[in-house]
Amino acid sequence: MYENSLPEKRLFSRTSVECELTVSPVNMPMLPATVINISASGIYCVSSRSIGELTRVNIVLRINGGEDIPARAVVIREEEFSDGSYGIGLFFTRITEQGRDFIIEYTSDIESTG
């Protein structure tokens, strides 16, 4: 549905995934978002509201109903779609080593079976 046509410059591979994500911008209400893809360095998601580029956010990610992975991130890209939703690129600024390792393992498993 949403495709990225930019050249790939990422250190970690990015994988399409279905998972739960809540985004909590400072001084704004919690915002549910739909994850489009994920890597060990960040997330691309779609939300009904704009957050604003360079905004720092707290997030909680849950992959396959597993444990919550809390992290901090910054909005590095935001684009408005024709339906009024927003594509938001989040770069992790703080995530536990265990959380990052889980994402690396999960994305590697999907690539090897996909």
N, C-alpha and C positions, 0 to 999 in steps of 0.2 A: 504494500500500500504506500509506504513512505520509503523512497529510495534516495540514497546519498550518491550524488554524481561526482563528488570531490575525489581527487587522487588520494590513495592510501598512504599515510605517513606515520602510522601508529607503531609504537613499540610492541604492544600486545595485540593479539588477534581479537577481533570483535565478532561476536556471535549473536544471532537472533535468538531470543529467549522469551518465554512467558514467565513473568515473576511479579510479585507484589512490590510496589514502591510507594512510599510516602515521602513528600518533600516538605520541609519546614523552613521557609525563608524567615529571617529575623524580622520581627514586628509584623508578620502576616500570618493568617490562619494556615493550618496544615493543608496541603494540596495533594490529592491523589493524582497519580500519573501512570500512564501505560508505558512499560518498557518496550522499546523496539529492538535494541541490541545492547550488549554489555561487553566490557573487557576489564582486565585488571586495573586499567587506568581511568575508566569512566563509564558513563551510561548515556545513551541517547533515548529520550522518552518523549511522549506527547502528553500535553496537559491542556485543560480548558482555559487556563489563564496564563498571561505573561508573567514571568518572574523578573526579567531584566538581566542583560549581560553583565557579567562581573559580580553578580549578587552571590554572596556566600549563603549556603544552605546546609542544614542538617538533613540527612536522609536515613531511612531504614529500608533495607532491601531484604526480601525473603524469596529464595529460589526453591522451587519445588516443595513448598510447604515446610522447608527446613527452618533452622534457627535464624533469628533476626541478625542481619549484618548492619550495624550502625556505622555511619561514616559522615565525614564532612566533605563538601564539594563546592565548586564555584561554577557558575554558569559561564561557559566559554562560547556558546553559540545559541542563538534563539531566532527562530523564523516563524512567521505567521502563515498558516495554510489557508486556502480558499474557504474552508468550512469554519474558520474562526478559531480553530485550535492552534496550539503552538508546539513546534518541534524544539526540544531543549537539549543541548549537549552539556553534560555535567562532567567535570574533571575532578577526580578524588584529590583532596588536599590532605585528608587524614582518614586512614582506614587501618584496622588492625591487621597484623601480618596474617593471622588466621583467616580473616575475611578475604584478604587478597588471594591467599593460597587456595581458598575454596573456589573463588571465581576462576582462577587459572586452571584448576583441576576440572571444574565444570565445563568451561569453554573448550578445553583440550579434549574432553570426552565426547562432546558434541561434534567437534571437527573430525575426530577419528572414526565416528560412526556415521557421520553425515555424508 
